């Protein structure tokens, strides 16, 4: 092939693929120009930080929806500002009705006492998405608010680094209004679950869920003419909250003893994190004793206590609390 | 869609015009970023140099994690004191902190002169983040005077942007 033939071939090829070549050249030119323009753009260096207030600390793959982030920040700011200004009525009115009822007994003085513990003087604060939990289909976003002194203004002169934490909970109510709970309170739920036999009726009316505990309002009715011991620390695990994989012991209550025919209202508290993913199944009264004789446990010899227990009718009772 | 034969020159012209326009834009953008240093006054030149240094600092700082940046800010403050640039150090202080402890520059100057050694070695022992405020525990010592010369100081820093910060410290 001589030079003329090659030239003709190239010319022929170009003529035949003119449109394709034109498109390729144009594309290349456009890419070249865009690249050139991007090269002139100045990338502003940014300060990286690990502070992500709306990313959950318990599960960093979860975060509060974008649409809620600003309203939540704003609500917390308005609330803390109101407390710092001493405008407790305004702050109190920002709380959900349930929070007012079950955390503060609808009494603003109780609320003010709570605030004085958390914020004895004007405080700075910062927020951190802690976790998310569900009540039915409703998502509840748990934030930790940490109250601090103005460290920047003092440089920690003559003071130590410390903060006071408080859990805030946010959710949309059935009308789509963003509600706020404070004081670790999450929600109240009616249970209305009854378990009964010829001796005893146990009526679990409702429960109050706080971040670290569940409180159950329980009414015991002794139907017999004998003393019934539900809990007096003489047996192991007398009252338990049953979870899918484990049980939790009763906290705080020393004794639950019913005289013949007596009715007794008790608040039973169990330790349970609201965001642990477990749903409480039931309350188990595992060592109920219907006593022939009951002398109590104080200043009574071990032998008598043992003898009375041996003579008692023993049974267990379980009340469902999972709705 | 087939292009009619008699329209081809027009389309070619349009493409060429578009290319020329883009080239002109690229040229103007590239010229915009260039500074003719020969036309600048001394003051303007100083400002440009300071901005360039700030830019370089920012780029360097952006490669650091937050702990390293906070330690850098503390060292900037301490270096200013070590070099007796008390005014520079004073400007780094948070305004409310200044009001509380050093309402006048002379108060700070006197304090820095008396309390900080002339040669300073820093030992960062701990750091905590409180939202966007960082608390550092630092041992400030005179390396020539031995370990016993060290004093424990807390530094509290708020970073507004890279190399843009305010700080305070525990006054001894």
HADDOCK unambig.tbl for C-alpha pairs under 7 A between the chains (distance, minus, plus):
assign (segid A and resid 37 and name CA) (segid B and resid 26 and name CA) 6.30 0.50 0.50
assign (segid A and resid 40 and name CA) (segid B and resid 30 and name CA) 6.63 0.50 0.50
assign (segid A and resid 45 and name CA) (segid B and resid 58 and name CA) 6.52 0.50 0.50
assign (segid A and resid 45 and name CA) (segid B and resid 59 and name CA) 5.81 0.50 0.50
assign (segid A and resid 45 and name CA) (segid B and resid 62 and name CA) 5.80 0.50 0.50
assign (segid A and resid 46 and name CA) (segid B and resid 62 and name CA) 5.95 0.50 0.50
assign (segid A and resid 46 and name CA) (segid B and resid 162 and name CA) 6.76 0.50 0.50
assign (segid A and resid 47 and name CA) (segid B and resid 62 and name CA) 5.58 0.50 0.50
assign (segid A and resid 47 and name CA) (segid B and resid 161 and name CA) 6.46 0.50 0.50
assign (segid A and resid 47 and name CA) (segid B and resid 162 and name CA) 5.59 0.50 0.50
assign (segid A and resid 48 and name CA) (segid B and resid 65 and name CA) 6.65 0.50 0.50
assign (segid A and resid 48 and name CA) (segid B and resid 66 and name CA) 6.67 0.50 0.50
assign (segid A and resid 49 and name CA) (segid B and resid 66 and name CA) 5.98 0.50 0.50
assign (segid A and resid 51 and name CA) (segid B and resid 131 and name CA) 6.31 0.50 0.50
assign (segid A and resid 126 and name CA) (segid B and resid 130 and name CA) 6.90 0.50 0.50
assign (segid A and resid 126 and name CA) (segid B and resid 131 and name CA) 5.32 0.50 0.50
assign (segid A and resid 127 and name CA) (segid B and resid 131 and name CA) 6.97 0.50 0.50
assign (segid A and resid 151 and name CA) (segid B and resid 156 and name CA) 6.65 0.50 0.50
assign (segid A and resid 152 and name CA) (segid B and resid 94 and name CA) 6.72 0.50 0.50
assign (segid A and resid 152 and name CA) (segid B and resid 97 and name CA) 6.60 0.50 0.50
assign (segid A and resid 152 and name CA) (segid B and resid 156 and name CA) 5.68 0.50 0.50
assign (segid A and resid 152 and name CA) (segid B and resid 167 and name CA) 6.68 0.50 0.50
assign (segid A and resid 152 and name CA) (segid B and resid 168 and name CA) 5.69 0.50 0.50
assign (segid A and resid 153 and name CA) (segid B and resid 94 and name CA) 6.92 0.50 0.50
assign (segid A and resid 153 and name CA) (segid B and resid 96 and name CA) 5.04 0.50 0.50
assign (segid A and resid 153 and name CA) (segid B and resid 97 and name CA) 4.20 0.50 0.50
assign (segid A and resid 153 and name CA) (segid B and resid 168 and name CA) 7.00 0.50 0.50
assign (segid A and resid 154 and name CA) (segid B and resid 97 and name CA) 5.81 0.50 0.50
assign (segid A and resid 155 and name CA) (segid B and resid 154 and name CA) 6.68 0.50 0.50
assign (segid A and resid 155 and name CA) (segid B and resid 155 and name CA) 6.23 0.50 0.50
assign (segid A and resid 155 and name CA) (segid B and resid 156 and name CA) 5.66 0.50 0.50
assign (segid A and resid 155 and name CA) (segid B and resid 168 and name CA) 4.66 0.50 0.50
assign (segid A and resid 155 and name CA) (segid B and resid 169 and name CA) 4.07 0.50 0.50
assign (segid A and resid 155 and name CA) (segid B and resid 170 and name CA) 4.59 0.50 0.50
assign (segid A and resid 156 and name CA) (segid B and resid 154 and name CA) 6.54 0.50 0.50
assign (segid A and resid 156 and name CA) (segid B and resid 169 and name CA) 6.76 0.50 0.50
assign (segid A and resid 156 and name CA) (segid B and resid 170 and name CA) 5.10 0.50 0.50
assign (segid A and resid 157 and name CA) (segid B and resid 170 and name CA) 4.08 0.50 0.50
assign (segid A and resid 157 and name CA) (segid B and resid 171 and name CA) 5.36 0.50 0.50
